[in-house]
Amino acid sequence: MMITLYILITIVIVILIYLTIRFYAGKRKAELHWQRANIQKIHNSGSVQFCQIIPLIDWYTGREDLKGEAGVSYLIETDNMSILFDVGLNMKQVDPSPLLHNMTKLGITTNDFDAIVISHNHLDHVGGMKWQRLKTFSLTNHQIDLGKKYVYTPIPMTYPGLSPIVTKEPTVLSEGVATIGTIANQDFFSGWIEEQALAINLKGKGILLIVGCGHQTLQKIITRAEALFDEPIYGIIGGLHYPVTGSRIKIMGINMQKYIGTCRPPWSPITMNVVQESIDLLKKRNLGVVALSAHDSCDESIKAFKNAFPTIYKEVKVGGRIVIQ
């Protein structure tokens, strides 16, 4: 019994040493990627007059007949392009998924979007763990026919009948709509992450950023966007991963999001001081809209954002609509 315990302790110690070495090596690699990125200003990308974001998957819902979960999927509509941004979690791998259930209740079909953008290859954004492992995505428990839609992914990914376009570099998707390209980071447990965010140029207002999880860090997202565009940052909508006082995903009573996905060592978790630093960073810009996803941020963090931006804060709830025009 005692020998078995010693073996288990030794295994745990070895794993922790490996993860720690991998973490700091990954952090150095990510910083090197950041410093070496050759970012060119995007000129003449155009602008849009109108933008509407409809959360199809997130933690909170705006109606009792809709399903919430710890994942993300937004329908983003502009003057000339509609995008499905991420495809949710579908934790129980049911058919139809919460995403398809909500789409049906809201009267939305796959005909209502022209393209799919995957922010990063994590289970809560690609439809579940089995799809993450296969480096693909799915709107439900089986991969449905998506016709001839364009798909933009941060890393090489597949989908039956389609040829996803890898957008590691900043890329214009349509007039006034672009991805800021991938920004890398290293998480202690989940490893290497490459994530992209969308930038929508709203005429007369500036750049609206739509973010999946914010693993890139808010500072680097803002820095990248300001390097790409002459227009000011107008707003930010989506996940920034601030699970300070709780987690939407718990396993055996452990608040998983407090330790996985923070891109910090587990002995130095996200604090409200970190949240306040992000708020201060945003307050330096004359923003017109702020909306924080609850799928990976706790209620205390959301409350802090609401209090900091009382007149421009928008709720991210399934079935709600954030309209900017």
SVG drawing of the C-alpha trace seen along z (x, -y; Angstrom):
<svg xmlns="http://www.w3.org/2000/svg" viewBox="-40 -59 52 61">
<polyline fill="none" stroke="black" stroke-width="0.4" points="0.0,0.0 2.8,-2.4 4.8,-1.5 1.8,-2.2 1.3,-5.6 5.0,-6.5 4.7,-5.4 1.6,-7.6 3.2,-10.6 6.3,-10.1 4.2,-10.0 2.3,-13.2 5.6,-15.0 7.1,-13.9 4.0,-15.1 4.0,-18.4 7.7,-18.9 7.0,-18.1 4.0,-20.5 6.0,-23.2 9.0,-22.9 6.5,-22.7 4.6,-25.7 7.6,-28.1 9.1,-26.8 5.8,-27.5 5.6,-30.9 9.0,-31.8 7.9,-30.4 4.7,-32.4 6.5,-35.6 9.0,-34.9 6.1,-34.4 4.6,-37.7 7.8,-39.7 8.6,-38.2 5.1,-38.7 5.3,-40.9 2.0,-42.8 1.1,-45.1 -1.5,-47.8 -4.8,-46.8 -5.7,-49.6 -8.9,-50.0 -10.7,-47.1 -13.9,-49.0 -16.5,-49.4 -20.1,-48.4 -23.0,-50.5 -24.7,-47.7 -23.7,-44.9 -25.9,-42.5 -24.6,-39.8 -27.0,-37.1 -25.6,-34.7 -26.7,-31.2 -24.7,-29.5 -23.5,-31.0 -24.0,-30.5 -27.1,-32.6 -30.2,-32.6 -32.8,-35.3 -35.7,-32.9 -36.7,-29.8 -37.1,-27.7 -33.4,-28.3 -30.4,-26.2 -27.3,-27.7 -23.9,-26.0 -20.3,-26.8 -19.5,-27.4 -19.7,-30.0 -21.5,-30.4 -22.6,-33.8 -24.4,-34.7 -22.8,-37.9 -24.6,-39.8 -23.3,-42.8 -24.3,-44.7 -22.9,-42.1 -21.8,-39.0 -23.2,-36.7 -20.8,-34.6 -21.3,-31.7 -18.5,-32.4 -17.7,-29.1 -20.2,-26.2 -20.6,-25.7 -19.7,-22.8 -22.5,-20.1 -21.0,-18.6 -23.3,-15.5 -22.9,-15.1 -26.7,-15.0 -28.6,-15.3 -29.8,-17.9 -27.2,-19.9 -28.0,-22.9 -26.8,-25.0 -29.3,-23.4 -32.0,-23.5 -31.5,-27.2 -31.3,-27.9 -34.6,-26.1 -36.3,-28.1 -34.9,-31.3 -35.9,-30.5 -32.3,-30.4 -31.0,-27.8 -27.6,-27.1 -28.9,-29.2 -28.7,-32.3 -24.9,-32.5 -22.3,-32.6 -19.2,-31.5 -18.0,-29.9 -15.1,-31.2 -13.5,-29.1 -11.7,-31.2 -9.6,-28.3 -9.6,-24.5 -11.0,-24.0 -14.0,-21.8 -16.3,-24.6 -15.9,-26.3 -15.7,-23.4 -18.7,-21.3 -17.0,-18.9 -13.8,-17.1 -14.0,-14.4 -14.1,-17.1 -11.2,-19.0 -9.1,-15.8 -9.8,-15.3 -9.1,-19.0 -12.5,-19.5 -15.8,-20.9 -19.5,-20.0 -22.7,-21.9 -24.3,-18.8 -23.4,-15.2 -22.8,-14.4 -21.3,-16.6 -24.1,-17.9 -24.0,-19.1 -22.9,-22.7 -23.1,-23.2 -20.4,-25.4 -19.8,-27.7 -16.4,-29.4 -14.7,-28.2 -11.8,-30.1 -9.7,-28.3 -6.7,-29.3 -4.9,-26.0 -5.2,-23.4 -8.7,-21.8 -11.0,-19.6 -14.7,-19.3 -16.4,-16.9 -16.9,-18.4 -15.2,-21.7 -11.7,-23.1 -11.2,-25.3 -8.9,-28.3 -6.2,-28.7 -6.0,-32.4 -2.9,-32.6 -2.2,-36.0 -4.6,-38.9 -7.1,-38.4 -10.0,-40.5 -13.0,-38.2 -15.5,-40.7 -15.9,-44.5 -15.4,-45.8 -14.8,-42.3 -11.4,-40.8 -9.7,-38.3 -6.8,-39.8 -4.9,-36.6 -3.8,-34.1 -2.0,-35.1 -0.3,-32.2 -0.2,-31.5 0.7,-28.5 -1.7,-27.1 -0.3,-25.1 -2.6,-22.1 -4.1,-22.3 -0.9,-23.3 -0.3,-25.4 -3.2,-27.7 -3.5,-29.7 -6.6,-31.9 -8.0,-34.5 -10.6,-37.3 -12.8,-39.1 -12.5,-42.8 -15.5,-44.7 -15.0,-48.2 -18.1,-50.2 -18.4,-53.3 -18.0,-56.4 -17.4,-54.4 -14.3,-52.2 -13.3,-48.6 -15.6,-46.2 -13.6,-43.1 -15.4,-39.8 -13.5,-37.4 -13.9,-33.7 -12.0,-33.1 -9.3,-35.7 -6.4,-33.3 -4.3,-35.7 -4.7,-38.2 -6.7,-41.4 -3.5,-43.5 -2.3,-41.6 -5.7,-41.6 -5.9,-45.4 -2.3,-45.9 -2.7,-43.8 -6.0,-45.5 -4.4,-49.0 -1.5,-47.9 -3.8,-46.7 -6.2,-49.6 -6.1,-53.3 -9.6,-53.4 -9.9,-53.4 -11.2,-50.5 -15.0,-51.0 -15.9,-48.0 -15.3,-44.4 -17.7,-41.5 -17.1,-37.9 -15.1,-35.8 -12.0,-37.0 -11.6,-34.1 -11.9,-35.7 -13.1,-32.9 -12.0,-34.5 -14.6,-33.4 -16.1,-30.4 -16.2,-28.2 -18.9,-27.2 -17.4,-23.8 -16.8,-21.7 -15.4,-18.2 -15.5,-16.5 -16.1,-19.8 -13.1,-21.4 -13.6,-24.8 -11.8,-23.7 -11.8,-27.1 -9.9,-28.6 -6.9,-26.4 -7.4,-25.3 -7.3,-28.0 -6.0,-30.9 -2.5,-30.6 -1.1,-31.1 0.5,-28.6 -2.1,-27.0 -0.4,-28.5 -1.1,-32.0 -4.7,-32.1 -6.7,-35.0 -7.6,-37.6 -9.9,-40.6 -6.8,-42.7 -6.1,-41.2 -9.8,-41.9 -9.3,-45.5 -6.2,-45.9 -8.2,-44.8 -10.9,-47.3 -8.4,-50.1 -6.9,-49.1 -10.3,-49.4 -11.1,-52.6 -8.2,-54.3 -10.2,-54.0 -13.4,-55.8 -15.5,-52.7 -19.1,-52.5 -19.9,-48.9 -18.5,-46.3 -20.1,-42.8 -18.4,-40.0 -19.3,-36.4 -20.3,-34.4 -19.2,-31.1 -15.7,-31.5 -16.0,-34.5 -17.6,-34.4 -20.5,-36.7 -18.1,-38.8 -16.0,-39.7 -19.1,-40.4 -20.4,-42.7 -17.1,-44.5 -17.3,-45.2 -21.0,-46.3 -20.0,-48.8 -17.1,-50.1 -19.1,-50.6 -22.6,-51.3 -23.9,-53.2 -22.4,-51.0 -22.4,-47.5 -24.5,-44.9 -25.7,-41.5 -24.5,-38.4 -27.5,-36.1 -28.6,-33.4 -31.4,-34.8 -30.5,-38.4 -29.4,-40.8 -26.6,-43.3 -27.3,-45.8 -24.9,-48.5 -25.6,-50.8"/>
</svg>
